[in-house]
């Protein structure tokens, strides 16, 4: 680098007192430069040797509970065993058992899977906010290793933990034969795994530079609804301090009742697993191989936790309406075009492009003939790029926006609540599939591609990168302060439509009810 004479003189003078040009560039001095933190840490179970790369320290495949195998299949998680010496923590743990399906999962026959991954800044810090990620996938598919949180760590200055927890029937089976001691204990094993992970994180956050008094749980879709469950679970009280629910309106009927869950799982046991004898059901179920359970349940795209029991005694909507919640700040929202995942996905899976002639018959099939005419008038094809986007708008509004509106109204009566809608076009699509014939917008699940570097989605374009920057900043600031921008400019929600739009252009308040035709739906359903 060529210095001017003046610059050379200044540099020489500064060097004489121990200050380098590099230290000026970074706004620090050699005397107060932040040191690199160690990758060898001590936890309450033993020492962990992690790794460091591109400004991020990581500890992968860390056991937080005992393997849920043999007699611990369909049982509450037990504490993990400690170890002697140093445990290498540079490879992911097993993916929880799940079948192959057209979902963003990883086929696995491993039930020994209760592991988590910790990521922290490479530079030494203390008392950083801790963010605990519960992945989506309908509580049936997916794994923590699919989500690289490096940007939240380096740009957001946080400690991030991604968690593996039991999926599908392994995590949510509610067969009465599995209840123990005459009490209801089945149906929420995956949620209990998450609680066990939170207890481990609370006990060990300090070792990684985290603040055990500032833990934020966040999740998307199935993982977001799990956040809702923890919001209303008495047994989750004190395990976290803030909550973010992405594409998971807590006021919706997302979890089956105990009766519905039992009927679901009794039928599965009898018809798919060959365990029809009620007296022998428990022994039959426990004797099944992991592969047999996967094969028999591959057609079940979602096996959600069950309401009724010590973990989630009542539906989240009822608990929130009654104010029976863990009163922590909440950030909650949806994507503007959630159901484009479904309409676009149908084109990808079938190869058929929806036509204008199919629009009204599809509405009739879903809503009935009388309502279909009114809906088609409210959502005319002329307002949309194609029939698939029109149908997605209808379904998003009635299935997602209305539920978010009701959820925000209920939550904001009892706890600090911030509501958002992600709005963007030209989003990345799944790596494993060809994209639809039309450009996708803010469809269900794509928000994770703006917070994480994932193995699921293609890369973001430069045009949408400002939204990724905004979301990383907002999520990490919320984790740090309980306010998405830390300065009160978002404003807490006070009512059912107090929602902020997040887009590449920034944050703005929108007419959420108008954008999503909520008055129309209220009148139609009156």
Order of alpha helices (4+ residues) and beta strands (2+ residues): alpha-alpha-beta-beta-beta-beta-beta-beta-beta-beta-alpha-beta-alpha-alpha-beta-alpha-beta-alpha-alpha-alpha-alpha-beta-alpha-alpha-alpha-alpha-alpha-beta-alpha-beta-alpha-beta-beta-alpha-alpha
